[in-house]
Amino acid sequence: MKAKELVEQTVDELRVKERDLNEQLFQLRFQAATAQLEKPAKIRQVRRDLARIKTVIRKKELATN
């Protein structure tokens, strides 16, 4: 996920994506704990995407104030 794509979206859309990524991260962690995870790098990718989304949301919140 690119930051440029995220900047073009609204805060509400970003919050939906944030919620989805949180759920996905939970599922990946659960799979890792039960040794069913096929791609361990996927956890890292989801965490970084989540951080990007949170950063863009925060920037938009600060811009509106």
Secondary structure, 3 states (H helix, E strand, C coil): CCHHHHHCCCHHHHHHHHHHHHHHHHHHHHHHHCCCCCCCHHHHHHHHHHHHHHHHHHHHHHHHC
